[in-house]
Amino acid sequence: MRSNLGVFISTVLIGMTFGAVLTLLLTPWAGGELREKVGLGHEDPHRKIERVRRAIKRLEEKIESRRG
């Protein structure tokens, strides 16, 4: 029983390491760019608020243009 657990844990760790290495090698973006794309990058809150305001304004304009 004990050796089966050891084999299982070793296999899981090897698989995780292999997956992490493949991810690093095959990711098409640099670290900072990737974090920004998935929302983990640090962004100035004022800049983010302004970006959201512009998006809301574009949506409001689109709605108004469709109303006629």
Secondary structure, DSSP 8 states (H G I E B T S, - for coil): -HHHHHHHHHHHHHHHHHHHHHHHHH--S-HHHHHHHTT-S---HHHHHHHHHHHHHHHHHHHHHHH-
